[in-house]
Amino acid sequence: MTIVAQVLIALTIYSVWLIRPNWETVYRAADARNLKEEFAVYRLPIWALYLVGFIKILLASALLAGIWMSNLVVPAAYGMAVLMMVAIVMHLRVRSDSFLKAAPAVTILCLCLFVAL
């Protein structure tokens, strides 16, 4: 069952960061229409967008590689969990956001903890 969670986490991260970074979704902070605008809403510099994206893709890849190299799974899951906690905090800082906007990060956080524990 943890392998299914690993794949689900990885595919979700790939989808958000590689396939649809410029798509409008109901989960973007405030009225942001893409990831760049969302990071601007959080008042983060553009380099943070690229750093976070790189780390998330790296951790998602480690979760997939962990199917064959099990020693990668726990560190990757904990690393992704930390990033999801930060994402939740960032959504909460945007006081106009409803809990719905943080729901994907909460879901991925729960999956990461399930995988890690």
C-alpha positions as CSV (number, residue, x, y, z in Angstrom):
1,M,0.0,0.0,0.0
2,T,2.9,2.4,0.6
3,I,4.0,1.9,-3.0
4,V,0.7,3.2,-4.2
5,A,1.0,6.2,-1.9
6,Q,4.6,6.9,-3.2
7,V,3.4,6.8,-6.8
8,L,0.4,9.0,-6.0
9,I,2.5,11.6,-4.3
10,A,5.1,11.6,-7.1
11,L,2.5,11.8,-9.9
12,T,0.7,14.7,-8.1
13,I,3.9,16.6,-7.7
14,Y,4.9,16.0,-11.4
15,S,1.5,17.1,-12.5
16,V,1.5,20.3,-10.5
17,W,5.1,21.3,-11.3
18,L,5.8,19.9,-14.8
19,I,2.4,19.6,-16.5
20,R,0.2,22.4,-15.2
21,P,2.3,25.1,-13.5
22,N,0.5,27.7,-15.6
23,W,-3.0,26.3,-15.2
24,E,-5.6,28.1,-13.1
25,T,-7.0,26.0,-10.3
26,V,-9.2,26.6,-7.3
27,Y,-6.3,25.7,-5.1
28,R,-4.0,28.6,-6.0
29,A,-3.5,31.2,-3.3
30,A,-5.6,34.3,-3.4
31,D,-6.4,35.1,-7.1
32,A,-3.1,33.6,-8.5
33,R,-3.5,32.0,-11.9
34,N,-0.2,30.1,-12.0
35,L,2.7,29.1,-9.8
36,K,4.7,32.3,-10.4
37,E,1.7,34.4,-9.3
38,E,1.1,32.2,-6.4
39,F,4.7,32.6,-5.1
40,A,4.3,36.4,-5.6
41,V,1.1,36.2,-3.4
42,Y,3.3,34.6,-0.7
43,R,5.8,37.4,-1.2
44,L,8.5,34.9,-2.1
45,P,11.3,35.7,-4.6
46,I,11.3,34.0,-8.0
47,W,14.3,32.0,-7.1
48,A,12.3,30.3,-4.3
49,L,9.8,29.1,-7.0
50,Y,12.6,27.3,-8.9
51,L,14.3,26.0,-5.7
52,V,11.0,24.6,-4.3
53,G,10.1,23.1,-7.7
54,F,13.5,21.5,-8.0
55,I,13.4,20.0,-4.5
56,K,9.8,18.7,-5.0
57,I,10.7,17.1,-8.3
58,L,13.8,15.6,-6.7
59,L,11.9,14.2,-3.7
60,A,9.1,12.9,-6.0
61,S,11.7,11.1,-8.1
62,A,13.3,9.7,-4.9
63,L,9.9,8.3,-3.8
64,L,9.5,6.6,-7.2
65,A,13.1,5.3,-7.1
66,G,12.3,4.1,-3.6
67,I,10.2,1.4,-5.1
68,W,13.5,-0.3,-6.0
69,M,15.8,1.4,-3.5
70,S,13.9,1.3,-0.2
71,N,16.5,3.4,1.6
72,L,15.3,6.5,-0.3
73,V,11.7,6.3,0.8
74,V,11.7,7.6,4.4
75,P,14.0,10.6,3.8
76,A,12.1,11.5,0.7
77,A,8.7,11.2,2.4
78,Y,9.9,13.3,5.4
79,G,11.4,15.9,3.1
80,M,8.2,16.2,1.1
81,A,6.2,16.3,4.4
82,V,8.2,19.3,5.5
83,L,7.5,21.1,2.2
84,M,3.8,20.3,2.5
85,M,3.8,21.8,6.1
86,V,5.4,24.9,4.7
87,A,2.8,25.0,1.9
88,I,0.0,24.8,4.5
89,V,1.5,27.6,6.5
90,M,1.8,29.8,3.4
91,H,-1.9,29.2,2.6
92,L,-2.8,30.1,6.1
93,R,-0.8,33.4,5.9
94,V,-3.1,34.4,3.0
95,R,-6.0,35.2,5.2
96,S,-8.4,35.4,2.3
97,D,-7.8,31.7,1.4
98,S,-10.3,29.1,2.5
99,F,-9.1,25.7,3.9
100,L,-10.0,24.3,0.4
101,K,-6.9,25.9,-1.0
102,A,-4.7,24.1,1.5
103,A,-6.5,20.7,1.1
104,P,-4.1,19.3,-1.5
105,A,-1.1,20.0,0.7
106,V,-2.8,18.5,3.7
107,T,-3.6,15.4,1.7
108,I,0.0,15.0,0.4
109,L,1.3,15.6,3.9
110,C,-0.9,12.8,5.2
111,L,0.3,10.5,2.5
112,C,3.9,11.4,3.2
113,L,3.5,10.6,6.9
114,F,1.8,7.3,6.0
115,V,4.7,6.4,3.8
116,A,7.4,7.5,6.3
117,L,5.8,5.8,9.3
